[in-house]
Amino acid sequence: MDPIERFFQAGLKLSHLRLLTMFDSLGQIRLVAEKLNVTQPAISKQLAELEAGLGVPVLTRAGNRLFFTPVGEALMKRAREVFHQLEQARFEVDALTSGISGKISVGAVATVMPVFAPELVVELKKHAPHVNVSFYEATSDRLFPMLAAGALDFVLSRTGPPRADTAAFASHAVLNDPIVVVCGREHPLAGRRTIGASDLAGLPWILPPREAPTFLSLQAWMHEHELEFPDGCVQSISLQANEAMIASYPFLALMPLAVARQGVHREKLVILPLEGTRFLETVQLFYNHSSANPVLPVALTCIELAEKRISSLLLA
């Protein structure tokens, strides 16, 4: 039997493949060792086992840095596929063995939905894969009556319900994700380290609806600095459309910090350093005290886990 074939059948371990994927992500043996809480010699020993079994190196040194050889690169890519398939298998096994089933309905305002929905779905699929999920995006004045009527199980909003309904809902803060002022990378203000309120005079905006709390917060800040919205502004609640418009015209706009940072990372947006323009910082979760939905407890856990994931990305 060919030595490589023999190694793949009897000697290759998942730990070998995991080392390659971790080195690809972290770039240094020291960091891999720290992540696994083992010594660097232990990592070097496993790499040596892998290379001895293959009969060729998987890493090569250039100066003070290590790089994948062509063999190492090929094996690392396949290793990523292996772990992806194992993760999918775990989801499928969970789906077959989990006894949790039912439906959860989540309402969220437009500045929260694109931040929270993807992470919440991932956590629900991990912990309750049988549960059906529906999302409803609207302004808070429409969401809270739906929550009171039982049409929604949760509402994620930056503002609370009318005072008369406050006692009807349990609530707590789930995320610190302020609304910030952004522009495109080609905007005249994009390259400036310091910006004053007067620099915004006469500049066009993409604005949320005039009854929205985000608009009212921005309007109050504008009035405080004796500024008015000029003619030629656009009204839109679509963050995806807003980013596209910002890229083609020198608009200013409002976006959640989590979304804005993604745009900055893609080199599409700039967050303007304007004092006092972090609006409606806290995202709150509201749900009905008297809900009999059996999915509610696991969904609350998933929301907490989603919040931790989003918070870690905001702090990165």
C-alpha positions in Angstrom: 0.0 0.0 0.0 1.2 3.5 -0.8 2.6 5.2 2.3 0.3 8.3 1.8 -2.7 6.1 1.3 -1.8 4.1 4.5 -1.4 7.4 6.4 -4.8 8.7 5.2 -6.5 5.4 6.2 -4.9 4.9 9.6 -2.7 7.8 10.7 -4.5 11.1 9.8 -6.4 12.5 12.7 -9.0 15.3 13.0 -6.5 17.0 15.3 -4.0 17.3 12.5 -6.6 18.9 10.2 -7.8 21.2 13.0 -4.2 22.5 13.4 -4.0 23.4 9.7 -7.3 25.4 9.8 -6.3 27.1 13.0 -2.9 28.0 11.6 -4.6 29.5 8.6 -6.8 31.6 10.8 -4.2 32.6 13.4 -1.0 32.6 11.4 1.4 31.6 14.2 2.1 28.4 16.1 2.3 30.4 19.3 -1.2 31.7 18.8 -2.5 28.2 18.0 -0.9 26.8 21.1 -2.5 29.6 23.2 -5.9 29.0 21.6 -5.7 25.2 22.4 -4.1 25.9 25.8 -1.1 23.6 25.1 2.6 24.2 24.6 4.3 25.2 21.4 6.4 22.0 21.4 3.1 20.0 21.5 1.9 21.8 18.4 5.2 21.3 16.7 5.1 17.5 17.5 1.6 17.1 15.9 2.8 19.0 12.8 5.9 16.8 12.6 3.6 13.7 12.8 1.5 15.0 10.0 4.6 15.8 7.8 6.2 12.4 8.6 3.0 10.6 7.5 2.7 12.6 4.3 6.4 12.4 3.6 6.5 16.1 2.7 6.4 19.4 4.6 3.1 21.3 5.1 4.7 24.5 6.3 7.8 26.4 5.1 9.7 29.2 6.7 10.5 32.5 5.0 12.4 34.7 7.4 10.5 34.8 10.7 7.2 33.7 9.1 5.7 30.3 8.3 3.7 29.7 5.1 1.8 26.8 3.7 3.5 24.7 1.1 1.3 23.7 -1.9 0.6 20.4 -0.1 -0.3 22.1 3.1 -2.5 24.6 1.3 -4.4 21.9 -0.5 -4.8 19.8 2.7 -5.9 22.9 4.7 -8.7 23.7 2.2 -10.0 20.2 2.3 -9.8 20.3 6.1 -12.1 23.3 6.1 -14.6 21.3 4.0 -14.4 18.4 6.5 -15.2 20.6 9.5 -18.0 22.3 7.6 -19.5 18.9 6.8 -19.1 17.8 10.4 -20.9 21.0 11.6 -23.8 20.3 9.1 -23.9 16.8 10.5 -24.2 18.1 14.0 -27.1 20.3 13.0 -28.9 17.3 11.3 -28.4 15.1 14.4 -29.7 17.9 16.6 -32.8 18.1 14.3 -33.4 14.4 14.7 -32.9 14.2 18.4 -34.2 17.6 19.7 -37.7 17.5 21.1 -38.2 21.2 20.9 -40.6 22.3 18.1 -43.0 25.1 17.5 -42.9 28.6 16.1 -41.4 31.9 17.3 -42.4 35.3 15.8 -39.9 38.2 16.2 -40.7 41.8 15.4 -37.9 44.3 15.1 -37.4 47.9 13.9 -35.4 48.5 10.7 -32.2 49.5 12.5 -32.2 46.3 14.5 -33.4 43.6 12.1 -30.3 43.3 9.9 -28.0 43.2 12.9 -29.9 40.7 15.0 -31.8 38.4 12.7 -28.9 36.5 11.2 -27.2 35.8 14.5 -30.5 34.8 16.2 -31.3 32.3 13.4 -27.9 30.7 13.7 -28.4 30.2 17.5 -31.9 28.9 17.1 -30.7 26.4 14.5 -28.0 25.2 17.0 -30.3 24.8 19.9 -33.8 24.2 18.4 -33.5 23.2 14.8 -37.2 22.1 14.6 -38.5 25.6 15.5 -40.0 27.7 12.7 -39.0 31.4 12.8 -40.8 34.3 11.3 -39.5 38.0 11.3 -41.6 41.1 10.9 -40.0 44.4 10.4 -41.9 47.6 11.2 -41.9 50.7 13.2 -42.3 50.3 17.0 -45.8 51.9 17.0 -46.9 49.0 14.9 -44.9 46.3 16.6 -46.1 46.8 20.2 -49.8 46.3 19.4 -48.9 43.1 17.6 -47.0 42.0 20.7 -49.9 42.8 23.0 -52.3 40.8 20.7 -50.0 37.8 20.7 -49.1 38.0 17.0 -45.5 38.5 18.0 -43.5 36.7 20.7 -40.7 39.3 20.9 -40.0 42.8 19.9 -36.6 44.3 19.5 -36.7 48.1 19.6 -34.7 51.1 20.5 -37.8 52.7 22.2 -40.3 51.4 24.6 -44.1 50.9 24.2 -46.6 53.6 25.1 -46.6 54.3 28.9 -50.0 52.6 29.3 -48.6 49.3 28.0 -45.3 49.3 29.8 -46.4 47.0 32.7 -47.7 44.4 30.2 -44.3 43.5 28.9 -41.1 42.1 30.4 -38.1 43.9 29.0 -34.4 44.2 29.3 -31.5 45.7 27.4 -29.8 43.3 25.0 -27.3 45.3 23.0 -25.4 48.6 22.9 -25.5 49.5 19.2 -25.9 53.3 18.7 -27.1 54.9 15.5 -24.2 56.9 13.9 -23.8 59.3 11.0 -22.1 57.8 7.9 -21.1 58.9 4.4 -19.4 57.3 1.4 -15.6 57.1 1.1 -15.7 59.8 -1.7 -17.7 62.3 0.4 -16.0 65.6 1.0 -16.1 65.0 4.8 -14.8 61.4 4.6 -11.1 62.2 5.0 -11.4 64.7 7.8 -10.3 63.8 11.3 -12.3 66.5 13.0 -15.7 67.7 11.9 -18.0 70.3 13.4 -21.8 70.6 13.2 -21.4 73.6 10.9 -19.6 71.4 8.3 -23.0 69.7 7.7 -24.8 72.9 6.6 -26.6 72.4 3.3 -25.5 68.8 2.8 -28.2 66.3 1.6 -29.4 63.4 3.8 -31.0 60.0 3.4 -33.5 60.2 6.3 -35.8 57.7 8.1 -39.5 58.5 8.2 -40.2 61.7 10.0 -42.2 60.0 12.8 -39.3 57.5 13.5 -37.4 58.0 16.8 -34.1 58.0 14.8 -35.3 61.0 12.7 -36.6 62.8 15.8 -33.2 62.3 17.6 -31.3 63.6 14.6 -33.7 66.5 14.1 -33.2 67.6 17.8 -29.4 67.5 17.3 -29.7 69.6 14.1 -31.9 72.1 15.8 -29.6 72.3 18.7 -26.8 73.3 16.3 -29.1 75.7 14.3 -29.1 73.4 11.2 -31.9 72.5 8.9 -32.4 69.7 6.4 -31.9 71.1 2.9 -34.1 70.4 -0.1 -33.1 67.3 -2.0 -33.1 64.8 0.9 -34.3 61.2 0.4 -36.4 59.2 2.7 -35.6 55.5 3.0 -35.5 52.7 5.7 -33.6 50.2 3.5 -30.0 50.0 4.8 -28.9 48.1 1.8 -30.4 50.7 -0.6 -29.0 53.5 1.5 -25.5 52.1 1.2 -25.8 51.9 -2.5 -27.1 55.5 -2.7 -24.3 56.8 -0.5 -21.7 55.2 -2.8 -23.0 57.1 -5.8 -24.0 60.5 -4.3 -22.6 62.6 -1.4 -25.4 61.9 1.0 -25.2 61.7 4.8 -27.2 59.0 6.5 -27.9 57.2 9.8 -26.9 53.6 10.4 -26.5 51.2 13.4 -22.9 51.0 14.4 -22.8 47.3 13.8 -23.9 47.8 10.1 -21.7 50.8 9.6 -18.6 48.9 10.7 -19.3 46.3 8.2 -19.5 49.0 5.5 -16.2 50.5 6.8 -14.6 47.0 6.6 -15.8 46.7 3.0 -14.3 50.1 2.3 -17.7 51.5 1.4 -18.5 53.8 4.4 -17.0 56.2 6.8 -18.3 56.9 10.3 -18.2 60.6 10.9 -16.6 61.7 14.2 -19.4 64.2 15.1 -19.8 64.9 18.8 -23.2 64.0 20.2 -24.3 61.9 17.2 -24.6 58.5 18.8 -28.4 58.2 19.0 -30.7 55.6 20.7 -27.8 53.5 21.8 -29.6 50.7 23.6 -31.6 47.9 21.9 -34.2 46.5 24.2 -36.1 43.2 24.1 -39.8 43.1 25.0 -42.0 40.0 25.5 -45.3 39.2 27.0 -45.4 38.1 30.7 -48.3 35.7 30.1 -47.0 34.0 26.9 -47.7 30.3 26.9 -45.4 29.6 23.9 -43.2 26.6 24.9 -40.4 27.8 22.6 -40.0 31.0 24.6 -37.4 29.9 27.1 -35.0 28.5 24.5 -35.6 31.5 22.3 -34.6 33.8 25.2 -31.4 31.8 25.6 -30.7 32.2 21.9 -31.2 35.9 21.9 -28.7 36.2 24.8 -26.2 34.2 22.8 -26.8 36.2 19.7 -26.2 39.4 21.7 -22.9 38.1 23.0 -21.8 37.3 19.5 -22.8 40.8 18.1 -21.2 42.5 21.1 -17.9 40.7 20.5 -17.9 41.9 16.9 -18.6 45.5 18.0 -15.7 45.4 20.4 -13.3 43.8 17.8 
